[in-house]
């Protein structure tokens, strides 16, 4: 399983551990990923995603999963999140018509 947030695309970063003697060794910085079930108001059900805590805060700030998905471009989302976005868009179009 890859260590990439399904909503924000945040992944691992590479850097150095630096000792007191200024020796540098490679290391990775991993995002804080959580398995969560986010509720979609349009779909009326929960959606399981692997999201970073930064992504969770962003979703809450934008007023929920549906608003976040509608504002975010498809290139940033995972395949699973794109599928959910398509379902939400279809449901919102049905209710608007």
N, C-alpha and C positions, 0 to 999 in steps of 0.2 A: 504494500500500500504506500503510495507516494505521500510525502509530507508537504502537501499543497492545500491551501484553503480553497474550498469549492466556490466561495462567493467572491473573495477579493483577489485570488490568485497568488497570495503571499506564500513564498516558498522558503527554502533554506538559503542562508547566506554563508559565505566563506570568509574567514579572517584568520588572525593569529592569536595564540597565547603568547604573551610577552613576559619573560621572566625578569627578575631584578637585574640580572646580568645582560639584559636586552637580547636574550636568545629568543628567536621566533619559531614557533611550531604551528603547523596548520591545524585549524579546527573549524567546526561548522556551528552555526547558530540556527537552531530549529524554531519554527513558529509554535506558539502555544495552541495546538489544535485540540478541539473538543468535539466529541460526537454528541450532537444535539438534535432534538426534534423541534423544528420551528413551525408554528401554526400559521396556515394560510387562510385568511378570511374569505377570499374569493372561492377557494376550493372547498373550504369547510372541513379540512383535515390537516394532520400534521405531516411534515416532510422531514425525513431524516437526512442530515447533511454533516459533513466533517468541516467545521468552521473554526477559524482562529478567533481568539477572544477579541482582537481588534475588529474583526468582521462582525461579531455579535453586537459590539457597541455601535457599529455603523448601522446595522439593521434596526436596532432600537431607536437610534437617533432619527432615522428616516421614517419612522412610524410603522414598522413591521416588514415582514418578508415580501409582501406583494409590492409595496412602494419601492423597496430596494431593488427588486428584480426589474421593475419597469424603468428605473433610472439608470441601471447599469448596462453597459454594452455587452454583446454576446461574446466578444473576444476575451473578456476577462473571466467569464463564468466557465465552470466545468460542464461536461456533457449532461450530467444529471441535473444541474441547476438550469441549464438551457431548456431542458425538457419541461421542468416545472414552470419556467417563465412562459413557455409556449402555451401550456395548459391554463395558466393564470390569465394571459392575454386573451385567449379564446373565451374564457368564462366572463371576463370583464366586457368583452365585445357583445356577448349574448345578453348580458344584463342591461347594457346601454341601449340596445336596439329594441 
